[in-house]
Amino acid sequence: MRRSPALFALLSILVVAGCASRPVPRVTWLGDGVFKSPTTQDAEAYCRNFGAPLRYLDPKAARLAPESEVTYRCD
């Protein structure tokens, strides 16, 4: 039983495409439309996926520490 060179080429392309894709934003769903992300950049990237505006539930904390955990909604 010979393996097809076309199958090998297809698998190679899929592996390369998987490695080249962007990472998925890290998001935890807390319920009732509220999300939590480890950074403000992850929160912005998640809402940008849907084209929805981002609204921080504690805007002062998000502004003071951009690398800290934030809670938000994508309204």
Residue pairs with C-beta under 8 A, 6 or more apart in sequence:
25 37
25 42
25 43
25 45
25 46
25 49
26 37
26 38
26 42
27 35
27 36
27 37
27 42
27 43
27 46
28 35
28 36
28 37
29 35
30 36
30 71
33 73
33 74
33 75
34 57
34 71
34 72
34 73
35 43
35 46
35 71
35 72
35 73
35 74
36 69
36 70
36 71
36 72
37 43
37 46
37 69
37 70
37 72
38 69
39 66
39 67
39 68
39 69
39 70
40 62
40 66
40 67
40 70
41 66
43 54
43 56
43 62
43 70
43 72
44 54
46 74
47 53
47 54
47 72
47 74
50 74
52 74
52 75
53 74
53 75
54 72
54 73
54 74
55 72
55 73
55 74
55 75
56 62
56 70
56 71
56 72
57 71
57 72
57 73
58 70
58 71
61 68
61 70
62 70
62 72
